[in-house]
């Protein structure tokens, strides 16, 4: 959930129960610390879906109806509830008062600040579809193009900028940013990729194209004094697992998957997964 979604949810729901996985043993749809918010008519977030989530929603709404403040659930994820995960979870349910509301807002804001930045250079056919997919991912997305007419075709709500020198965006991008390059101009692609490869902290540098384009870029890059080891980091063509499928939607979907895999790898390598584990929103259970 985003800070904006959270604010809108609280504005629409005066009575809310926070439901958190306080302990997980064995296999579970979501990790310990995952939480969702339940109002009388709607929910925000998910603890994994399925029978477990329906049970928790029912319990939460019962608390709201009865005016109770909290409850704890111990749920085996097996045939008894129609799930086959095989694990067991404890769920804490707690009424969201002013204090807890502030804590949740702070947690979501902090999580939002830690999201990795992803830059899509080019708002053409592939870029627009890719932006739509990545807008659903836990990243901070921005689409960069030199053409206002192409940017105007992006779906509403997707952050974008018209920039005369897109390669300059790479230099100022936050640490750990990912770069996907698919402009209308091969020379511009090369400039952006060269800047991106100079960023040793970038978990993903990808460019749309063919093996021939890769050969041409490699030759140009090395002639310009580029580092051969850095060149090995370039993903070109993007979405190669499509086995030659050149439809924009297929390339975009596979490229989005590549980006998320690389971002996850970086997160694991820097130990972010361990350090980002927060104290539960309802730590008083």
C-alpha positions, 0 to 999 in steps of 0.5 A: 500500500502507498501513503496515498492509498492509506490516507484515502482509506482512513478518510473513508473508514472511521472504524478500522482493525489492523490485522497482522501476522505476528508469528509464522511457523512453516509455510505461509502465504505471507511473511511475519509482520505482514498486515492488512486493514479492515473496515466495515465495508472495505479492506486495504492490503492482504495477508495472503488471501484465501480462507485465512484472509476471509476468516480474519476479515470476519473476525475483524468485522465482528470486533467492529460490530461488538465494539471490541478493541483486540483479539488474537487468532491461532490458525493452522493452514491445513484442511481444516480451513481449506488451505494446504500451505501446511504452516501455522500463523498467529494473527493479532487484531487491534482497533486502530486508535489515533496512536496506532494510526500514526504508527501505521502511517509512519511505517508505510511512509518509511517503506515507501521511502525505501522503494527502489527507483526505476527509470524507463527511458522511452514512452513508445509502444514497449515503454508505455506497456512496461510503465503500466506493469511497473506501476503495479510493482513496489517501485518508484517509477518514472518515465523519461522521454524527449517527446511530449506527444509520446508522454501524453499517451501514458496512462494517468497517474504514471510519473513522467518527465520531458527531458532534453538530455535523458542521460543526465537523469542517470547521473542524478538518480538515487543509489540503487536505481534501475534503468530500462532503455528503449528510446526512439533513437539508437544513439540516445540509447547508447549515451544513456546506457553508457551513463547507466553502466558507469553506475556500479550501484545500478542493479539493472541496466537493460536495453531493447534491441537485438544481438546485432544492436548489442554488438554495435553498442559493445564496439562503440562502448569499448572504443569510448573507453568503457569497461569490459566488466561493466559491459557484461552487466548490460541486459540486451536484449531485454525480455530475451526469455520471450524466445524471439516474441517481439510483441510489445506487451510480451517484451514489456512483461518479461522485462518487468520480471527481469527488473524485479528479479535484479532488484530483489537480488540487490536487496538480498546482497546488501542485507536490506531484507534483514534490516528492513524488518519492522516491529509489528504495527500492533506490537502490543498484542 
